[in-house]
Amino acid sequence: MIWSAIGAACLGLAVMLGAFGSHGLRGKLDAYSMGIYERAVFYQFIHAIGLLVTPLLARVQALKPAAADWVCALLAAGILIFSGSLYLLAVTGTRWLGAITPIGGLCFIAAWLLLAIALLRG
């Protein structure tokens, strides 16, 4: 259940980062950078819910624990790489960070496809 705890922590962090962006960064970032920051928060929220729920699927035996671990590891990597690179890009303006964002996106895609396959296999 460590993944659920990590998911809950990521959700709490997303609320904090969202509030920081809304209150602390308004007026400091241009509209483009603010949009990037908000996208990072949104994707962190969505995928942290996946981290919270996936272990529960293993607990009710809808999915094997090893598959749940893989899905969660990919979701966590995606949050770190995708959202993390977007947060940094928005705040620093360092454009090369956008080049690593798709790696996080691939982690997200792989996680959801692996989850679908694992659930279909039961």
NUNUMI-423409 format. One record per residue: residue in one letter; x, y, z of N, C-alpha, C, CB in turn. Coordinates in steps of 0.001 Angstrom, whole numbers. Each point is the difference from the previous one (the first is absolute). Glycine has a CB too. Layout:
N
ATOM aa    n.xx    n.yy    n.zz   ca.xx   ca.yy   ca.zz    c.xx    c.yy    c.zz   cb.xx   cb.yy   cb.zz
ATOM  a       X       Y       Z       X       Y       Z       X       Y       Z       X       Y       Z
...
END
This chain:
122
ATOM aa    n.xx    n.yy    n.zz   ca.xx   ca.yy   ca.zz    c.xx    c.yy    c.zz   cb.xx   cb.yy   cb.zz
ATOM  m     811   -1206       0    -811    1206       0     854    1270       0   -1777   -1271    1201
ATOM  i    3093    1108   -1311     874    1168     -46    -342     883   -1191    1810   -1312    1127
ATOM  w   -2221     704   -2240    -342     791   -1181   -1213     882     258     948   -1794   -1451
ATOM  s   -1918    1290    2196   -1163     836     339     435    1191     847   -1507   -2021     -94
ATOM  a    2414    1791    1022     508    1098     825     754    1016    -857     163   -1559    1970
ATOM  i     619    1071   -2917     713     902    -907   -1005     780    -840    1982   -1570     -73
ATOM  g   -3032     888    -386   -1045     678    -767    -676    1088     807    -356   -2084   -1283
ATOM  a      32    1778    2539    -626    1002     867     930    1185     214   -1315   -1805    1139
ATOM  a    2597    1528    -936     972    1082     170     107     843   -1269    1270   -1414    1641
ATOM  c   -1286     758   -2797      56     734   -1272   -1241     866    -201    1387   -1845    -973
ATOM  l   -2537    1349    1433   -1224     801     -94      85    1226     899   -1313   -2070    -524
ATOM  g    1789    1875    1742     178    1141     896     978    1010    -559    -507   -1478    1916
ATOM  l    1597     970   -2478    1004     882    -604    -594     752   -1188    1833   -1561     742
ATOM  a   -2685     884   -1526    -627     663   -1146    -888    1154     460      64   -2162   -1282
ATOM  v    -775    1973    2387    -819    1091     543     900    1169     406   -1741   -1660     812
ATOM  m    2830    1341    -123     920    1061     431     621     730   -1195     489   -1318    2080
ATOM  l     -39     545   -3074     612     617   -1180   -1016     808    -787    1640   -1873    -111
ATOM  g   -2881    1370      42   -1050     747    -676    -283    1316     696    -983   -2141    -775
ATOM  a     898    2101    2094    -235    1225     763    1175     970    -142   -1410   -1302    1625
ATOM  f    2627     756   -1586    1182     847    -179     -33     670   -1373    1329   -1500    1536
ATOM  g   -1678     718   -2556     -71     563   -1344   -1057    1079    -102     777   -2166    -910
ATOM  s   -1927    1896    1510   -1112     936     -75     264    1288     772   -1515   -1942    -254
ATOM  h    2144    1819    1409     199    1168     852    1423     564     -59   -1759    -919    1477
ATOM  g    2724      39   -1535    1390     450      59     614     352   -1337     206   -1392    1968
ATOM  l    -725     793   -3036     618     229   -1306    -818     911    -906    1039   -2221     218
ATOM  r   -2295    2485     134    -823     911    -810     700    1353     -87   -2138   -1194     692
ATOM  g    2245    1667   -1898     672    1281    -199    1500    -125    -183   -1778    1024    1338
ATOM  k    2338   -2168    -953    1438    -220    -168     294    -800   -1262     279      79    2480
ATOM  l   -1263    -873   -2917     164    -792   -1215    -910     551   -1090     602   -2048    1356
ATOM  d    -138    1971   -2600    -876     396   -1100   -1067   -1064    -202    1876    1283   -1103
ATOM  a   -2847   -1000     264   -1139    -908    -201     464   -1373    -505   -1468    1989    -494
ATOM  y    2448   -2005    -398     506   -1268    -534     606    -850    1117     446    1107   -2221
ATOM  s     411    -520    3029     645    -734    1096   -1013    -432    1050    2100    1291    -399
ATOM  m   -3094    -444     666   -1042    -367     961    -796   -1195    -512    -144    2389     779
ATOM  g    -124   -2416   -2069    -705   -1135    -600     801   -1289     141   -1090    1563   -1617
ATOM  i    2385   -1472    1422     874   -1170     166     -40    -473    1447    1499     805   -1867
ATOM  y   -1417     133    2796     -23    -338    1428   -1321    -680     370    1529    1951     491
ATOM  e   -2635   -1390    -974   -1318    -576     292    -149   -1394    -599    -958    2306      69
ATOM  r    1537   -2529   -1245     -44   -1330    -625     769   -1003     854    -183    1047   -2294
ATOM  a    1307    -621    2848     792    -871     878    -813    -408    1225    2116    1116    -786
ATOM  v   -2817    -152    1386    -833    -296    1168   -1113    -977    -382     510    2280     969
ATOM  f   -1177   -2031   -2085   -1099    -863    -448     466   -1441    -208   -1072    1984   -1091
ATOM  y    2163   -2155     356     499   -1348    -243     462    -678    1282     675     716   -2280
ATOM  q    -112      60    3194     387    -588    1283   -1235    -500     737    2001    1525     129
ATOM  f   -3069    -746    -119   -1242    -424     655    -524   -1303    -588    -541    2392     464
ATOM  i     382   -2424   -1760    -591   -1167    -665     814   -1262     274    -913    1502   -1788
ATOM  h    2205   -1403    1652     833   -1189     134     245    -385    1457    1075     607   -2152
ATOM  a   -1149     343    3048      83    -332    1427   -1240    -776     438    1398    2059     415
ATOM  i   -2538   -1771   -1016   -1203    -803     278     238   -1437    -452   -1494    2036    -266
ATOM  g    2160   -2193    -867     370   -1343    -448     891    -708    1011    -186     779   -2357
ATOM  l    1139     -40    2931     868    -574    1037    -799    -396    1238    1899    1394    -851
ATOM  l   -2914    -639    1156    -826    -266    1171    -869   -1240    -212      -9    2454     530
ATOM  v    -534   -2613   -1727    -991   -1044    -282     609   -1334    -440   -1550    1816    -621
ATOM  t    2618   -1778    -131     559   -1247    -555     304   -1056    1066     964    1364   -1836
ATOM  p    -364   -1018    2960     244   -1025    1025   -1302    -614     546    2104    1218     605
ATOM  l   -3164    -450    -621   -1290    -535     460    -504   -1076    -958    -543    2209    1087
ATOM  l     826   -2046   -2366    -373   -1019    -982     745   -1308     268    -450    1805   -1698
ATOM  a    1702   -1691    2115     769   -1203     356    -557    -611    1281    2065     948   -1106
ATOM  r   -2465     -98    2015    -522    -494    1285   -1286    -803    -168    1035    1971    1114
ATOM  v   -1869   -1573   -2073   -1243    -753    -253     217   -1080   -1060   -1347    2035     611
ATOM  q    2593   -2268    -955     441   -1054    -906    -520     160   -1432      86   -1487    1970
ATOM  a    -320    2720   -2368    -360     272   -1388    1256      82    -859   -2071    1225     751
ATOM  l    3211   -1213     -72    1281     196    -675    1078    -592     895    -803    2115   -1197
ATOM  k    1820   -2663     583    1092    -600     775     851    1095     642      28   -2005   -1544
ATOM  p     470    1759    2757     820    1012     681    1206     460    -815    -730   -1001    2134
ATOM  a    1360      98   -2851    1171     396    -803    -406     980   -1100    1085   -2225     475
ATOM  a   -2236    1977   -1092    -486     920   -1039    -327    1358     613    -922   -1940   -1326
ATOM  a     308    1925    2498    -325    1260     682    1274     783     303   -2057   -1056    1005
ATOM  d    3106     351    -583    1273     675     279     570     652   -1251     443   -1642    1827
ATOM  w    -510     937   -2944     502     560   -1252    -805    1219    -419     771   -2270    -684
ATOM  v   -2094    2152     757    -859    1128    -364     327    1207     878   -1825   -1588    -741
ATOM  c    1913    1365    2036     275    1098     931    1380     608    -216   -1503   -1096    1647
ATOM  a    2490     261   -1913    1345     523    -260       3     877   -1247    1007   -2032    1085
ATOM  l   -1729    1613   -2110     -82     798   -1226    -770    1300     238     100   -2111   -1359
ATOM  l   -1183    2049    2134    -747    1219     320     865     971     795   -2140   -1311      -7
ATOM  a    2866     798     987     873     852     820    1108     621    -851    -492   -1436    2011
ATOM  a    1082     630   -2891    1042     530    -892    -586    1069    -915    1221   -2205      74
ATOM  g   -2418    1958    -560    -655     987    -859    -259    1308     717   -1039   -1857   -1243
ATOM  i     559    1765    2480    -236    1223     778    1310     768     168   -1924   -1104    1223
ATOM  l    2950     386    -829    1289     645     227     550     634   -1284     452   -1648    1839
ATOM  i    -464     890   -2928     615     483   -1240    -907     985    -731    1242   -2161    -186
ATOM  f   -2517    1797     -20    -912     856    -758    -320    1272     780    -977   -2029   -1115
ATOM  s     337    1855    2264    -390    1187     771    1224     750     503   -2120   -1145     680
ATOM  g    3116     416    -202    1202     654     513     675     868   -1034     297   -1892    1534
ATOM  s    -156    1377   -2762     653     799   -1044    -853    1211    -372    1124   -2072    -878
ATOM  l   -2459    1914     890    -863    1136    -318      38    1066    1094   -1471   -1539   -1304
ATOM  y    1501    1103    2576     136     980    1087    1275     817    -193   -1259   -1525    1579
ATOM  l    2358     825   -1812    1282     687    -177       9     884   -1237    1119   -1896    1147
ATOM  l   -1690    1407   -2238     -78     792   -1231    -786    1286     240     133   -2106   -1373
ATOM  a   -1271    1978    2047    -844    1177     248     703    1025     874   -2013   -1443    -219
ATOM  v    2685     981    1251     608     913     974    1332     575    -479   -1126   -1293    1795
ATOM  t    1917     469   -2478    1336     460    -402      64     505   -1435     927   -1619    1606
ATOM  g   -1869    1168   -2452      46     371   -1408    1041    -760    -782    -786    2216     649
ATOM  t    1398   -3224     -29    1036    -801    -661    -667    -939   -1002    1511     130    2048
ATOM  r   -1440     240   -3305    -759    -682   -1058     420   -1454    -233    -274    2215   -1052
ATOM  w    1537   -2562    1266     434   -1371    -270    -724   -1001     887    2229     873    -689
ATOM  l   -2786    -421    1809    -738    -911     883   -1216    -586    -710     775    1318    1990
ATOM  g   -1317    -569   -2945   -1122    -501    -788     360   -1235    -805    -860    2310    -120
ATOM  a    2131   -2527    -126     437   -1169    -766    -118   -1298     801    1554    1487   -1258
ATOM  i   -1524   -1397    2582    -111   -1235     794   -1431    -277     444    2333     358     778
ATOM  t   -3207     629    -916   -1400    -176     387    -652   -1206    -677    -132    2458     347
ATOM  p     349   -2683   -1644    -636   -1157    -641     396   -1354     601     -61    1354   -2060
ATOM  i    1222   -1432    2679     386   -1251     659    -980    -298    1132    2440     380    -590
ATOM  g   -2806     646    1329   -1013    -170    1041   -1342    -376    -585    1206    1643    1404
ATOM  g   -1545   -1044   -2533   -1240    -354    -687     -15   -1453    -425    -188    2340    -782
ATOM  l    1321   -2833     304      97   -1420    -369    -165    -898    1222    1512     612   -1904
ATOM  c    -998    -181    3045    -200    -758    1244   -1486     -86     333    2260     740     839
ATOM  f   -2973     381    -981   -1441       3     259    -729    -965    -942     162    2390     787
ATOM  i     146   -2294   -2070    -647    -867    -994     281   -1463     314     205    1805   -1741
ATOM  a    1045   -2120    2011     370   -1389     314    -729    -483    1246    2255     356   -1048
ATOM  a   -2373     493    2056    -691    -393    1235   -1454    -348    -272    1536    1470    1314
ATOM  w   -2235    -609   -2038   -1426    -241    -242    -216   -1207    -911    -434    2449     294
ATOM  l    1280   -2622   -1292    -131   -1176    -872     319   -1285     762     609    1415   -1985
ATOM  l     419   -1387    2809     334   -1163     825   -1148    -321     948    2447     571    -150
ATOM  l   -3039     449     746   -1139    -230     885   -1151    -640    -764     694    1957    1408
ATOM  a    -996   -1465   -2576   -1091    -567    -804     268   -1474    -332    -452    2285    -970
ATOM  i    1657   -2570     532     352   -1384    -349     -62    -892    1218    1458     827   -1842
ATOM  a    -914    -361    2961       5    -803    1231   -1416    -256     494    2232     955     602
ATOM  l   -3102      33    -723   -1395    -198     428    -729    -967    -918     -18    2305     955
ATOM  l     305   -2235   -2245    -631    -928    -954     460   -1445     241    -132    1866   -1693
ATOM  r    1370   -2016    2094     533   -1343     276    -472    -529    1343    1995     545   -1378
ATOM  g   -2422     376    2248    -516    -399    1314    1072    -565     853   -2180    -433    -988
END
